[in-house]
Amino acid sequence: MRNSVTPLQGVRKRPWRMAAIVAVALSLTAGAALTAINTASAAVINTGAWYNIVNRNSGKALEITGGSTADQATVTQNTRSNANHQQFQFVDSGGGNYRLRARHSNKVIDLWEWNAADGAEFRQWPDLNANNQQFRVLDSAGGYVRLINRHSNKALEVWEWSTANGGRVSQFTDTNGNNQQWQLIIAGTGTTPTTAGPPPGGGPTTAAPPPPPTSGTPVARFGQLRVCGTRMCASNGSQVQLRGVSSMWLNWESRGYAENLTALRWMRDNWGLTVIRAAMGVEPAGAYLSDPARARGQVERIINNAVAAGVYVIV
């Protein structure tokens, strides 16, 4: 199941710079590399060619699992081998839509049971030229494309950004994420089509977000965070995973470790900390109900330290 993100409620802005306060959830990230090849474009698909379809995030190829020729065989990713069950032909359905026909089975990729929900899986099935078997091809930056199912209007993606062999291929709302971007490589040649104008069907395309900078504080690198579907994204749209620690209930903080700016910077620089949680107790002795000024002061110190250190804070 996908991780869910629930924004914090009731957080009020104050003059002491609450810009770093965000609601966050952990999400998965990974990456892999593939031998560099030429640029691809949706506009110049050759319907007579067979393609390896390689995921931008994982560097692995779309395949019919295990080379099965059976109806209902699943669609996954695997290390690119140029085997026939990793080769697909774009069969023109008209109107800028294509079916993806597997070379080994002569069957097509099918949105299983016409399920339009996020997370619905793809399988292979005899070619019926049905809408759940058709995809339109949208350009992304760098010669990659997205494959949008005609029935659901959602993008074919590697689920949960998996980089593993056997990673599941499902659909999700089009976020233009790297796990939804694919490189079209003509099978057996190592070459891809050349760019030749806008994709079929017309309309603007959205450039893929660049990766966030690798230097500077976490806030400097990622900026204002936002929710993209059930993921968390940086201000430029790239996926973000935050890592950090939580204080104990601050009413039990006797030596002020969680409120120490020097310690916070050390954890940022040595542990890769990007977020800290300020956990304010409510009912125990010394907590908010019995000493609200002290409790609020402790939380404000942690927030101010987070702003100074350029890390995110959960209250």
Secondary structure as GFF3:
##gff-version 3
##sequence-region A 1 315
A	DSSP	three_ten_helix	42	44	.	.	.	ID=ss1
A	DSSP	beta_strand	51	55	.	.	.	ID=ss2
A	DSSP	beta_strand	61	64	.	.	.	ID=ss3
A	DSSP	three_ten_helix	65	67	.	.	.	ID=ss4
A	DSSP	beta_strand	75	78	.	.	.	ID=ss5
A	DSSP	three_ten_helix	84	86	.	.	.	ID=ss6
A	DSSP	beta_strand	88	94	.	.	.	ID=ss7
A	DSSP	beta_strand	97	102	.	.	.	ID=ss8
A	DSSP	beta_strand	108	111	.	.	.	ID=ss9
A	DSSP	three_ten_helix	112	114	.	.	.	ID=ss10
A	DSSP	beta_strand	122	125	.	.	.	ID=ss11
A	DSSP	three_ten_helix	131	133	.	.	.	ID=ss12
A	DSSP	beta_strand	135	140	.	.	.	ID=ss13
A	DSSP	three_ten_helix	141	143	.	.	.	ID=ss14
A	DSSP	beta_strand	144	149	.	.	.	ID=ss15
A	DSSP	beta_strand	155	158	.	.	.	ID=ss16
A	DSSP	three_ten_helix	159	161	.	.	.	ID=ss17
A	DSSP	beta_strand	169	172	.	.	.	ID=ss18
A	DSSP	three_ten_helix	178	180	.	.	.	ID=ss19
A	DSSP	beta_strand	182	186	.	.	.	ID=ss20
A	DSSP	alpha_helix	218	222	.	.	.	ID=ss21
A	DSSP	beta_strand	226	228	.	.	.	ID=ss22
A	DSSP	beta_strand	231	233	.	.	.	ID=ss23
A	DSSP	beta_strand	244	246	.	.	.	ID=ss24
A	DSSP	three_ten_helix	250	252	.	.	.	ID=ss25
A	DSSP	three_ten_helix	257	259	.	.	.	ID=ss26
A	DSSP	alpha_helix	261	270	.	.	.	ID=ss27
A	DSSP	beta_strand	275	277	.	.	.	ID=ss28
A	DSSP	alpha_helix	292	309	.	.	.	ID=ss29
A	DSSP	beta_strand	312	314	.	.	.	ID=ss30
###
